[in-house]
Amino acid sequence: MPRLPNPNLNADIKTLNMHLCLRMMDILECSESMWEWVVQYQSNIVKRSDNGTGKHITSEDVIWPMQSETSLNSTLSVDSNESVMDGIAEMTRDDFEMLLINFEL
């Protein structure tokens, strides 16, 4: 087995493609759940605007799937959070499908 830069990581490089393919399949299998989350987020925005608050949902209002607050704070800036959430708010099903296609490549 070839040596890796991290001696604590024991992985067979020959099976790396298989592992990556399995993880890709795992993600693609839950794509409908991800789309349902997007639709729920978008409907929450509509409900807020229909209630007359006119307040845009911020990253603090969102339930982030499988990501802790510490993780969010350490990986994304506030501006980055908002731009991601704005992109999700404007996403169409076709946009979502395109992201999945790009992910498969």
Backbone torsions as a table, in degrees:
resi	resn	phi	psi	omega
1	MET	NA	131.8	-179.1
2	PRO	-66.4	149.8	177.8
3	ARG	-77.3	138.6	177.3
4	LEU	-104.2	158.6	178.0
5	PRO	-59.5	-31.9	180.0
6	ASN	-100.3	107.5	-177.0
7	PRO	-67.3	-16.9	179.6
8	ASN	-81.5	-14.1	-179.0
9	LEU	-92.5	113.0	178.8
10	ASN	-104.3	101.7	-179.6
11	ALA	-139.6	143.1	176.2
12	ASP	-90.3	111.0	-177.0
13	ILE	-58.8	-28.2	-179.2
14	LYS	-64.5	-24.9	-178.7
15	THR	-101.5	6.1	-177.6
16	LEU	-58.3	-45.9	179.5
17	ASN	-59.8	-39.9	178.7
18	MET	-63.1	-45.4	-180.0
19	HIS	-63.7	-42.0	178.0
20	LEU	-63.9	-40.3	178.5
21	CYS	-63.9	-42.2	178.5
22	LEU	-63.7	-41.4	178.9
23	ARG	-66.2	-38.7	177.5
24	MET	-61.8	-43.0	179.6
25	MET	-64.4	-38.7	176.9
26	ASP	-58.8	-45.4	-178.7
27	ILE	-67.0	-44.4	-179.4
28	LEU	-66.5	-31.4	178.2
29	GLU	-65.9	-26.3	179.5
30	CYS	-100.4	17.9	-177.2
31	SER	-63.5	-34.4	178.7
32	GLU	-66.4	-37.9	176.3
33	SER	-64.7	-38.7	177.6
34	MET	-64.9	-41.5	179.2
35	TRP	-64.8	-39.4	177.5
36	GLU	-60.8	-37.2	177.5
37	TRP	-64.5	-41.8	178.4
38	VAL	-61.3	-46.1	-179.8
39	VAL	-62.3	-42.0	178.2
40	GLN	-62.4	-43.0	178.0
41	TYR	-61.2	-45.4	179.8
42	GLN	-65.0	-37.9	178.9
43	SER	-69.2	-32.0	175.4
44	ASN	-64.0	-37.7	177.3
45	ILE	-64.1	-44.1	179.6
46	VAL	-63.4	-43.1	179.0
47	LYS	-60.9	-41.5	178.9
48	ARG	-62.6	-43.9	-178.8
49	SER	-71.7	-31.6	177.3
50	ASP	-69.7	-28.7	179.2
51	ASN	-77.9	-0.9	176.4
52	GLY	83.4	2.4	180.0
53	THR	-72.5	-32.4	179.5
54	GLY	65.7	3.8	-178.0
55	LYS	-83.0	130.0	176.4
56	HIS	-74.1	140.4	177.3
57	ILE	-68.4	130.7	179.4
58	THR	-99.2	173.2	-179.1
59	SER	-62.6	-25.2	178.3
60	GLU	-71.0	-24.1	-178.7
61	ASP	-84.3	-8.4	-171.6
62	VAL	-95.9	140.9	170.6
63	ILE	-88.2	110.7	-178.4
64	TRP	-86.4	117.4	-178.9
65	PRO	-68.1	130.6	171.8
66	MET	55.7	33.4	178.2
67	GLN	-143.4	126.4	-178.6
68	SER	-77.9	161.2	178.1
69	GLU	-61.9	-38.5	178.2
70	THR	-61.8	-42.8	179.1
71	SER	-63.4	-43.6	179.4
72	LEU	-61.3	-45.9	-177.5
73	ASN	-66.2	-30.0	-177.0
74	SER	-85.2	-21.7	-174.2
75	THR	-105.3	-22.6	-176.1
76	LEU	-130.2	142.1	173.1
77	SER	-81.3	166.4	178.8
78	VAL	-59.9	-43.2	179.2
79	ASP	-62.5	-39.8	179.7
80	SER	-66.9	-41.9	176.3
81	ASN	-56.6	-49.2	-177.2
82	GLU	-64.4	-40.1	-179.0
83	SER	-68.5	-36.1	176.2
84	VAL	-64.3	-46.0	-177.8
85	MET	-67.5	-34.5	174.9
86	ASP	-63.7	-39.9	177.5
87	GLY	-63.7	-40.4	178.0
88	ILE	-67.2	-38.1	-179.5
89	ALA	-63.2	-29.3	-177.5
90	GLU	-100.4	1.5	-174.5
91	MET	-71.2	136.9	173.6
92	THR	-102.7	168.8	177.8
93	ARG	-61.0	-38.2	177.8
94	ASP	-62.4	-40.4	176.6
95	ASP	-61.0	-43.6	-179.8
96	PHE	-62.7	-45.1	178.7
97	GLU	-62.0	-37.4	178.7
98	MET	-64.9	-38.9	176.8
99	LEU	-63.0	-40.0	178.1
100	LEU	-64.8	-41.3	178.7
101	ILE	-63.0	-43.3	178.3
102	ASN	-63.4	-35.4	180.0
103	PHE	-66.4	-37.4	179.6
104	GLU	-66.5	-30.5	-178.6
105	LEU	-72.5	NA	NA
